[in-house]
Amino acid sequence: MLARRDHSRAELKAKLLAKGFDSVDADIAVGYCESMGYLDDGRYAQMLLRSHINRGHGPAKVKQAFIQKGIPAEVSSAVMNDCDCDWYQLAHDKAQRKFGPSGKLEYKEKARRIRYLIFQGFSYVQVAHALEYDPYTDD
């Protein structure tokens, strides 16, 4: 399984259990793979982070992917803290690619763009920066 792509520790154990292996045997196999360097949650989390950044996803979507893949919280926190990504610029670039330049927008169009970027994992502050408006003064 590790020959095709990296897996997290939890993901590999779940696959082994689904194939009918005993829980103890799966733990031993996963431990062996980890000790040999075939399996590393930190390396997998960094790869997953780069993949999501390349797709233009925000930090909330990346954190959700970590949870779904079974990455431990301390590993995901460390990887997110070491990340040098400018989330504001990424949100701005994503908005520019999807919608083009933003100017004065009608309420419905602005709401549609905000929903899209929020769904992509960006915070409301990052979305406001990306769409170049002040949520406290703009209509």
KARA-V91036 format. One line per field, one symbol per residue. ss: DSSP state (2 for helix, 1 for strand, 0 for the rest). A space follows every 10 residues. Layout:
ss: ???
This chain:
ss: 0000000022 2222222200 0022222222 2222200000 2222222222 2222000022 2222222220 0022222222 2200002222 2222222220 0000002222 2222222220 0002222222 000000000
